[in-house]
Amino acid sequence: MRLEELGSVRAWAWPILLGGVALGFDAADRSVPFGLLSRGPLDEVAHLATAALGLMALACFTDAPRRFYVAALVASVAIDLDHIPVYLGLLPQDQRPITHSLATVVVFAVAAAASRRHRAVLAGAAAGLVLHFARDIAEGPPGVRMLWPLQQTASTASYRWFLGMIIVFTAVRLVLVSTGLPRTRVRLFQPPNPSRSVLQVQDPPPQPARPVREPQAP
């Protein structure tokens, strides 16, 4: 198999594989009785596959450094660490923590705008959180309080929301890669231009003239 054909197969295989993993592990997560060890790994794999598929669709339009995508994948599963106080009985178990809201996304977005050095990482974390919450609202009760603290009502969606999201991500990636569209991508997080220091060359100080000795007569 030629390298071009192999690259074409990979371009088609990865979106389909990630879509199948997301749907398969999500279905297993819904069928297993609730338990931290029984449903936790299934849920996180579904979140990770969903985020990876969404980022592949996003990469068709934008050109971002690798650290952006790594931060997004990490954030898409790391946000569930806020459930630990719930499991320990420190927070109510009938709702998700308030960090599962768009307020957390806003915090990372503002931090990305304020920091030039870590902008790509912080923006990637914000993107990963959005993809995480997009799947959470389709898991049913207790939902996600997306508009906290402005609104305490939890948002929920049906399974069709999640299914449609996976189909759209997969179709966008496959269609755009196969057609080569768009021709150009928006480049994000361009590195700052290095400051060019202007060297001022100063003339060396004039050397004092040496006196010329006249030859002495014999």
N, C-alpha and C positions, 0 to 999 in steps of 0.2 A: 504494500500500500504506500502510495506516495505521501510525502509530508503534507501537501496541500489537501489531499483527501482525508488524511488523519486529522488535520486541523478542522476541517469541515464537520467531520463526525463528532469531534469534541464540542464544537460550537452548538450542535444540536443535542448532544447527549446530556450535557450538564444541566440546562434548564429543565429538561424532562425528568432527569433523575432527582433534582432538588424538589420539583413539584410533586413527584410521587412520594418522596420521603416526607415532605410536609403533610400531605394528605393522609398518608398511611399512619404516621405516628400520631397525628391529630385524632384519627379514628380510633386508634388503640387507646389513646388517653381518655377519650369519651366513654369507652366501653369498660374500663377498669374501675373498680370501686376506689373511692378517694383514699389516698394514703401518700405520705411524703415519699416513701421509698418505692411505692408501686407506680404512682403517676408522675412523680417529679422528673425522672429521667426522660420519660416519653414526652412530657410537656416541653422540656428544654430543647430536645432534639427538633421538635416541630417548630419551636420559635427560631432556632438557629437556621434551619432550612428555609423557613419563610423569609427571614432577614437576608440570607444569602441570595435568594431568588429575586427579592426586591432590589437589592444592590446591583445585581447583574442587569436588571432592566434600567436602573438609573445610570449605569455606566455607558449605556448607549447614547446618552445625551451629554454627559459631563465627563471631564477628564480630571480626576482627583488622584492624589498620591496614595500609595498603598496604606499608609498609616490611617487614612480616613476610613477605609473599608475594614481594617483590623479593629479600630475603635468601635465602629458600628456593630460588628459581629459580637464583640465582647459585651457591649452595652445591651444588646438584644437579649442576653441571658443573665447578665450580672444584676439587672434591676430587680430580679426576683429575690435577691438577698434581703430586700426589705420585708419579706414574709417571715423572717426568723423571729422577730418580736411577736408576731401573731402565733406562731407555733409554740413559743414559750409562754403564751398566755398573757403577755404584756399589753396586747392590743385586741380589740374585738375581732372575733373570727367570722363575723357575718358580712364583712366588707374588706376590700383590698386597702392597703395603706394609702395615705394621701400622696405619697411619692409616686404612685401610679396615676399620674395626672399630667396634663399639659404644662402645669407649672414647673415641673422638673425639666421638661424640654426647653421652656423659656429660660431657665437658669443656665443651661448649657449653651443655648444660643447666644445669650448676652455675654457669657464668658468667652465664647468664640469670637464675638465681635470686638471684645476688649483686648484679647491676647493675640498678638501677631505670631508669636513663636509657636503656640500650641493650638492655633486656630483650626487646623485640619483635624486634629484629634478630638477636640471639643465638638466641632460640627459633626464629625462622624458619630460621636456618642449620641448627639441629639437625633440624628437620623435613625440610629438603631433603636432608640426609645420609641419613636413614632411607629416603626414597624412592629415592635413588641406590643404596643397598646392596640394597634390595628387588629391583631389576632385575639388579644384578650377580650375585646368587647364581643367577639363572636363565640365565646365560651359559655355564654349564659350567665345566670346569677353567680356571684353578686354584682357583676358588671364592673365598670371602671368609672370613677368620678373624674371625668376628663376635665371639667371646668372648675374643679376645686381651686381656690376657695370661693369663687364667685357663685358656684352652685354645688349643692351637696347631692344632687340626684345622680345616680350611677347610670351610665349609658350601656346598653346592650344591643346586640344585633343577632340575627339568625345565622345559621350555618351557611346560608347562601352567600352571606357577606364574605366569609372566609374562602369559600369555594370560588366565588367570582374573583377575589383578589389573586388567588393562585393562578387562575386561568388567564387573567389579564397580564400578570407579570410574565408568565411563560410565553404567551402569544407575542407580547411586545418584544421580548428578547429574540425569539425565533424569527419573527418577521423582519425586524430591523437588521439582524445579523445576516440573514439570507439575502436581503436586498441591498445591503451596504449603506443604509440610511440611518441617521443623517450623515451627510458628507463630512461635516465638521462637528466637533464637540466643544462645549463650553469648558474652558480651562478654569479650574477653581484653585484657589490658594496658591497663586503664583509667588515664587520666592522673591523676597525684596531685592532690589538692585543693590549690589555691593557699592558702598560709598567709595568713590574714587578720590583719593587724596592727591592734591596737586602739590608736587614737589617744587619748591622754589629753589632754583640753583643760584647761589650767590657767587659772585666773582671773588676769587681769593684776594685777600688784602695785598696791596702792592708791597713788594719787597723793597727795602731801602737800597738805593743805588750804592754800589761799592766804589770807593774812591780809586781812581786809576793812578797808579804810581808811575811817575816819570823815571826813565832810566838815568841812573847817576853817571856822571862823566868819570872816566878813569883818571 
